[in-house]
């Protein structure tokens, strides 16, 4: 059986992970709540659970889960979980390069999952070229291709991004992750592509299994780019309701920052009386939450350039 098919118990867990419903995923007792039809699916699920802990910055709990199953991990999965242990050590310390982890990555370049972790490692170091080099080694892995597309977009390699999507399409056009990746790429465009992205995120946010902050933010972005102000306001209201109903989902600082930044963009576009005051409040809120946020650094740079121009022509 294809472990990623709709009939597999792993499909639902993958869908939760890629929808960023991490809290739902880590609540599961995999040995009690799910009957797995093979051992591999169980350990693939453990990997998603541990990565969910990483995604919500619960590094110690991720390590605790990993160590609790360490003695029972099958031989052919030991490298995968060792890679996760290295990755948690790196991501939790925030100390820059990890030479021991890099050696492990280089020793296991034939392992798709280690390539994925290596790609994510180099993204964190802003070494996009190295990340692309490693991810290219596993072009038959759905997630590796998805991350490769993401890195190529970050690196403004649009031609390579298109080629990667075509390669992904050849593997599985019906896969949830493929459709998600394609819609995310279409979100960077306009016209029909942007409309297609909007319809997909609208569908995802109306499904109880996939509705999440991540997809609501993407839906909001698509509405903003389409200049649908009333619809954008509706999504903002949904985000506020989601935040109230699921307070733990906003424990991740990045989600909260993205929410604020999107509200700033919305206030600029709606051009109503009082919008400037609201923007100032939101910027101050963002400064309190994350004073080194990229949006704030970019805003400061633009303001400095403007101030220099004003000074030049008023002297």
N, C-alpha and C positions, 0 to 999 in steps of 0.2 A: 504493500500500500504506500502511496506517496504520502510522506508525513506532513506535507503542506496542503493536502487536499481538503476540501470542505468537510469530508467525512472523518477526518482525523481530529482527535481531541486536542492536538497541538495547534490547530488552526485558530481556535478561539483565543488561546493564550497569546499567540503571535499578534492577533488583531488587537488585543488589549494593550500589548507592549507598544505597538506602532501607533496606537491612538493616544499614547502617553497616559493610559489609565493605570499608572504604576501602583497606586494604593490598592486598587481592586486585585491586582495580580499578586501582591505580596501577602494578602490576607489568606490566600489559599493554602491549605495543608495538602500538598500534592499527593501524598500517599493515602490520604483519607477521602479527599473530596473528588478525586478523579481516578477512574480505572483506565490505566494506560495499556494499549494493546501490544506495546513492546518497550523494552528497557531504554532504548535510545530516546524515545519521546519524553520519558521521565527526566532524563538528564539534560535534554534540550530545554525542558521547562524550568529546571533548576537554574540554568544559565540565564533565562529571561528573568527569573525572580531575583537573582543576585544582581543583574544589571539594573533592575528596577530600584533596588536599594541604592545603587550607585547614582542613579538618576535623581533621586530625592536627597542625595548627600548623606544617606545613612550608611556610611562606609563600614562602621564597626558591625552593624547588623548583617551587612552583606558578607563580611569575613566570617562572622559567627555561623551563618548558614552554610557557607562553603566548608568550614572546618567540621561542621556537624555531619556532613556526608562524605568527608574526605576518604575515610577507610573503605567506603563501598563504591567509590567511583570506578567504573570499568577501565581497563587498561587503555582502550582506544579513546577515552575522554580525558585522561590525566593531563595531557598537554593543554587542552582547552581551559581546564580549571586552574592549572598553574598560571596560564596567561592572565586569567581573571584576577588571581591573587596579586600578580605583578602590577596589573592595571590599577587595582584598588590602592596599592601602596603608592603608586605614582600620583593618582588623581587626588588622593586625600592629603598628600604632603604639600602640593603646590610649590615644589622646590626646583622646577626646571628640568633639565635633562636627567634621565635615569639610565645610566650606562649599562647597568645590569639587565634592565628590561630590554634595552636596545639589543644587547647580545642575544637574549632569549628570542627576540623577534627574528633576528638574522639567522639563528640556528633552526628556525621552524617556518621558513618561508613557503614550505609546501603545505602548510596547514591553513585552511581558509579562515578559520576563526581567529587564529593568531594574526593573520594578515588584517582582519577587521580591526582588532585591538591595536595593531601597529598603525593602521591608518588613522584611528581616533587619537592615538598618542601624539602623532606628528601634527594633527590638526590643532591640538591643545598647545603645541609649541609654535604654531603659526608657520610650520614648515610644510606648505601645501605641496610643493614639488615632490618631497619625499613621501608624503602621504599618498599621492597619486601613483607614484612608482610602485608602492607596496600593494595598493588596492587593485592595480591592474593585473596582479598575479592571480587573482581569483575571480575571473569574469563570469564564472558559472554560479557564483553565489549571489542570490537576490539582494541580500543586505549590503554586501560589499559593493555591488554595482550601484545601489541606491546612494551609499555614502560617497562613492566615486563621483557621481553626478553632482552631489552637494559640494564637494571640494572643487570640482571644475567650475562650478558657478561662482564660488568664493574667489577663485583665481581668474574669473572672467574668461574662461576657455569655453565660449559658447558653442563653437564648432564641435569640440570634443564632447560637450554635454549632449548635443544632438546625436552624435555617434553612439554614445553610451546608452541613450534611451532606445535606439534601434537595436542594439545588442540585447538589452533587457527585454525588449518586445519579442525577440526571437526565442528567448527562454520561456517566458510565460506572460502573455498579455492579460490573462485573467487573474493573475495573482494580486492580492490586496495591496501588497507593497509596491508593485509596479504601478498600479493605478494611482496610488497615493503619491509616488515619486513624479509621475507624469503630471498630475494636477498641481503639485508644488512648483514644477518647472513652468507650467502654463500660467501660474500666478504671477510670474515675472514678465509676462507678455501683455498684449492688449487684444482688442477685437474678439474674434470668435474663440481663441484660445483662453482668454480671460473668462469669457462666459462659461466655457466648459468647466473651468476650474471652480467657478462660483456654484454651478449646479451640483458638482460632486461634493463640495464642502457643505452645501445646504442639505444634501442627502445624509451625510455623515452626522451632522449636528441634530438631525431629526430622528436619529436612531439611538435608542437608549444604550445599546452595546458599544457605540463608538463616539458618542457625544463627549467632548472634552474641551478644556481651555485651549489646547493647541488648535483644534479644528474651528472653534468659535473665533479665535484670533485670525485664522486664515480666511474664514468667511467674512469677517469684518474688513480685512484688507481688500478682498475682492470687491466688496461693495463700495469701499472708498475709491478704489481705482476706477470703478464704473461710474463714479460720481452719484451714487444713489444715497443721498443724505438721509432721508427718512428710514430707509432700510438699514443703513449703518447705525442709526440711533436705536433701532429695534435690537440689533445684535449687541450693542453696548448694554442695553437693558438686560438681555439674556446673560451676558457676561457677569453683570452685577448680581443677578439672581443666582447664577451658578456659583459665584463666590460666596454668597450667603448660605446656599444649601450645601456647599462642599468646601468649608473653610480650609480643610487640610490640603486641598488641591493647590492652594495658593501659598503653601509653605515654601515652595521654591521661589527664591527671590527673582529669578529670571522671568517667571510667568507674571509676577506682579509688575516688574519693570516694563515688560512688553505691553501689558494692559495699559499702563500709564502713558507710554509713548504713543500708543494708538489713539488714546483719548486726546492727546496733544494734537496729533495730525487731524483728528476729526474737528476739533475746535478751530483750527486754522481754516478748514474748508467750509464750515457752515457760516462763517462771517456774520455772526449775530452780535448784537450789542452785549458787551460783557465777556465776549470770547477771550479778549486779551488778558483780562483779569483771571479768568479760569485757567488759561495757559500758564500764567505766572505761578498760580497755586500748584498746578500739576508739576511744573519744573522743580519747584521747591520740594514737593513730595518725592520726586525722583532723586533729588540730591540727598535727601534724608535716607532714602532706601539704599542708594548705591552712588556715592559721589564720584566714582570712577567709571560710570556707565559710558559706553561708546557714544551714545546720543549726546550726553552732556559735554564730552570732550570735543565732539564735532561742532556743537553749538558754540562753545567757547572759542574755537578756532575761527569760526565765521564772524563772531562778534568782534574778535581782535582785529581781523582784516578790515571790517567796517570801521572800527574806531580809528585805525591807522589812516584810512582814506579820509575820514572826516578831519582828523588832525592835520593832514597834509594840506587840505584845501581851506582850512580856517586860519592857518598861520599867516 
